């Protein structure tokens, strides 16, 4: 995949000067070896930080090595001033972890007290207004810390990606989907650039690509991907032309940014002017790591990108769309065994989910647009969706969103797509999330989230939650168990 940052991890051991320096160094080497065993590449800085001069040496070493995500390792108690100065001057995502004592046989000369040192580190981090990643239990032996560092690699990818991300949008956000029309200032606050454009800009660029010599190559790629599912081969030249239009726009307008996403208006004038629907192209871009959200959903595109960075996998954006009929539930009780009917819903969109995330897929036409724009006619300007059942398996729902008064909030829920035929159209799947009914009422409705949800094709809640905390998002909602009531939940049900 392209369009996501490569994380270069580095580790620096710190040591308080009244504790054995060699203990911290030895423990650092053990962590690096454990990371290798987990297939985690990490640069081992040779400078161990005891004072501020050591901080400068370590920073120089990290810069030469190209490190962009830093693990600060308390091999013993640690010097709370220098170690937090190191995090502050590094100016990239940082993680703090501490060494556990390894054996009862070495608790006199070999006791490091890093368990204690993490407490003082946390206070000094607060003084400097720093928010590093600190795992839920940040103390461990080498093998345990390697697993935590693996999580940090994914978290850091999110932070690095957002800091160099640019959103290209085309067209005003639709009046009929006003919920997607959220203030964009909070995105600037986390380092994201936004370039809003007219649909005419997009259309003009599309026309200029009409005879692009690269079109046959893209058509060949599409044919190879669709295979027997290529229901409308005649539309592929226009779709290839559109894909090149977006990719060239990205290449020509990144400016100071390194990564990009799109949020494009896609109906109804799009069909009458461009003469196709853009869903399949959106799916192909998402597969490459370049989310292209429909309905000019800027926060939807950013949410997809966050998922892509967190999982190193393509994501999709779906409507939290319709309930599952009771007769479908009753006929498939074995597959729905762990869930109540209210835990289920169907996630749907016109055809923007990458084919690699589909159980089966085929090029079709957009039924809703066809009803509106060319009823009683053979599909023409509504061709271009990628339809089928979305593949079953673990998922996470996620969205980052601004409130009307410019406060960032998000939600995360781990769940699954169930392998039951949805018996409907579009890119669609049956989603199951524990306590979805309450989550739907008290988070999605109660906190005024829009209808679009980002979908990760694995359980990514742990990584997404930590990344949101590092971004400073204070309100991170999740699907609470029955024993935990929502703030506004009626206790007299």
KAWOGI-V748408 format. One record per residue. N is the residue number from 1. PHI is phi in whole degrees, -180 to 180 (NA if undefined). Layout:
((N/PHI) (N/PHI))
This chain:
((1/NA) (2/-106) (3/74) (4/-130) (5/-72) (6/-95) (7/-85) (8/-112) (9/-77) (10/-139) (11/-127) (12/-123) (13/-85) (14/-121) (15/-150) (16/-77) (17/-66) (18/-95) (19/-115) (20/-65) (21/-62) (22/-63) (23/-61) (24/-66) (25/-65) (26/-62) (27/-67) (28/-60) (29/-60) (30/-66) (31/-66) (32/-62) (33/-64) (34/-65) (35/-64) (36/-60) (37/-64) (38/-92) (39/63) (40/-105) (41/-80) (42/-147) (43/-84) (44/-97) (45/-68) (46/-82) (47/-74) (48/-101) (49/-90) (50/-113) (51/-147) (52/-69) (53/-64) (54/-64) (55/-58) (56/-65) (57/-63) (58/-65) (59/-62) (60/-65) (61/-64) (62/-66) (63/-64) (64/-61) (65/-81) (66/75) (67/-71) (68/-122) (69/-146) (70/-114) (71/-99) (72/-98) (73/-112) (74/-83) (75/-74) (76/-141) (77/-52) (78/86) (79/-88) (80/-60) (81/-70) (82/-58) (83/-67) (84/-82) (85/-63) (86/-58) (87/-64) (88/-68) (89/-82) (90/-65) (91/58) (92/-147) (93/-61) (94/-128) (95/-129) (96/-114) (97/-138) (98/-134) (99/-80) (100/-85) (101/-73) (102/-86) (103/-153) (104/-67) (105/-78) (106/-138) (107/-106) (108/-113) (109/-79) (110/-109) (111/-87) (112/-101) (113/60) (114/-66) (115/-55) (116/-75) (117/-62) (118/-62) (119/-65) (120/-68) (121/-61) (122/-63) (123/-66) (124/-67) (125/-62) (126/-65) (127/-58) (128/-92) (129/57) (130/-103) (131/-126) (132/-79) (133/-84) (134/-122) (135/-59) (136/-58) (137/-130) (138/-87) (139/-117) (140/-169) (141/-79) (142/-56) (143/-62) (144/-69) (145/-68) (146/-61) (147/-64) (148/-64) (149/-66) (150/-61) (151/-63) (152/-61) (153/-57) (154/-72) (155/-64) (156/-62) (157/-61) (158/-63) (159/-64) (160/-64) (161/-65) (162/-66) (163/-68) (164/-127) (165/-96) (166/-127) (167/-100) (168/-101) (169/-120) (170/-129) (171/90) (172/-69) (173/-66) (174/-63) (175/-62) (176/-72) (177/-123) (178/-63) (179/-63) (180/-76) (181/-90) (182/-103) (183/-58) (184/-99) (185/-56) (186/-60) (187/-71) (188/-61) (189/-63) (190/-100) (191/97) (192/-88) (193/-94) (194/-134) (195/-122) (196/-93) (197/-131) (198/-82) (199/-60) (200/-66) (201/-60) (202/-67) (203/-65) (204/-61) (205/-66) (206/-61) (207/-61) (208/-67) (209/-94) (210/-58) (211/-112) (212/-59) (213/-70) (214/-86) (215/-57) (216/-58) (217/-66) (218/-67) (219/-60) (220/-62) (221/-61) (222/-64) (223/-60) (224/-65) (225/-75) (226/-77) (227/51) (228/-71) (229/-86) (230/-83) (231/-73) (232/-135) (233/-61) (234/-66) (235/-89) (236/-62) (237/-58) (238/-69) (239/-65) (240/-64) (241/-61) (242/-69) (243/-60) (244/-64) (245/-59) (246/-69) (247/-64) (248/-69) (249/-60) (250/-61) (251/-63) (252/-86) (253/-127) (254/-63) (255/61) (256/-82) (257/-86) (258/-117) (259/-130) (260/-149) (261/-135) (262/-120) (263/-137) (264/-119) (265/-69) (266/-129) (267/-168) (268/-89) (269/-67) (270/-56) (271/-65) (272/-71) (273/-99) (274/-83) (275/76) (276/-166) (277/-103) (278/-90) (279/-57) (280/-63) (281/-63) (282/-58) (283/-65) (284/-68) (285/-66) (286/-60) (287/-65) (288/-85) (289/97) (290/-121) (291/-57) (292/-130) (293/-79) (294/-82) (295/56) (296/51) (297/-87) (298/-62) (299/-69) (300/-65) (301/-64) (302/-65) (303/-63) (304/-59) (305/-66) (306/-59) (307/-61) (308/-60) (309/-69) (310/-69) (311/-107) (312/58) (313/-137) (314/-62) (315/-121) (316/-140) (317/-123) (318/-128) (319/-73) (320/-78) (321/-101) (322/-149) (323/-76) (324/-90) (325/-61) (326/-63) (327/-68) (328/-65) (329/-62) (330/-65) (331/-74) (332/-126) (333/-63) (334/-64) (335/-75) (336/-98) (337/-55) (338/-83) (339/-127) (340/-82) (341/-59) (342/-74) (343/-83) (344/-109) (345/-158) (346/-105) (347/-93) (348/-144) (349/-153) (350/-62) (351/156) (352/-103) (353/-81) (354/-56) (355/-60) (356/-68) (357/-104) (358/-109) (359/-72) (360/-148) (361/-153) (362/-156) (363/-71) (364/-136) (365/-117) (366/-86) (367/-61) (368/-66) (369/-66) (370/-63) (371/-59) (372/-79) (373/-104) (374/-144) (375/-64) (376/62) (377/-130) (378/-64) (379/-57) (380/-135) (381/-76) (382/-105) (383/-79) (384/130) (385/-91) (386/-117) (387/-109) (388/148) (389/-79) (390/-76) (391/-65) (392/-74) (393/138) (394/-66) (395/-144) (396/-129) (397/-90) (398/-153) (399/-153) (400/-104) (401/-150) (402/-98) (403/-77) (404/-65) (405/-104) (406/69) (407/-106) (408/-76) (409/-143) (410/-150) (411/-138) (412/-144) (413/-148) (414/-80) (415/-165) (416/-153) (417/-100) (418/-92) (419/-81) (420/-130) (421/-61) (422/-69) (423/55) (424/-147) (425/-108) (426/85) (427/-85) (428/-149) (429/-154) (430/-95) (431/-99) (432/-129) (433/-136) (434/-57) (435/60) (436/-61) (437/-58) (438/-72) (439/-61) (440/-59) (441/-75) (442/-98) (443/-111) (444/-65) (445/-82) (446/-61) (447/-109) (448/59) (449/-78) (450/-76) (451/-78) (452/-86) (453/-126) (454/-76) (455/-123) (456/-97) (457/-94) (458/-169) (459/-74) (460/-124) (461/-58) (462/-60) (463/-70) (464/-63) (465/-62) (466/-64) (467/-64) (468/-64) (469/-62) (470/-65) (471/-75) (472/89) (473/-76) (474/-83) (475/-105) (476/-118) (477/-89) (478/-149) (479/-80) (480/-77) (481/-69) (482/-57) (483/-75) (484/-122) (485/-79) (486/-71) (487/-57) (488/-106) (489/-75) (490/-70) (491/-76) (492/-106) (493/-64))
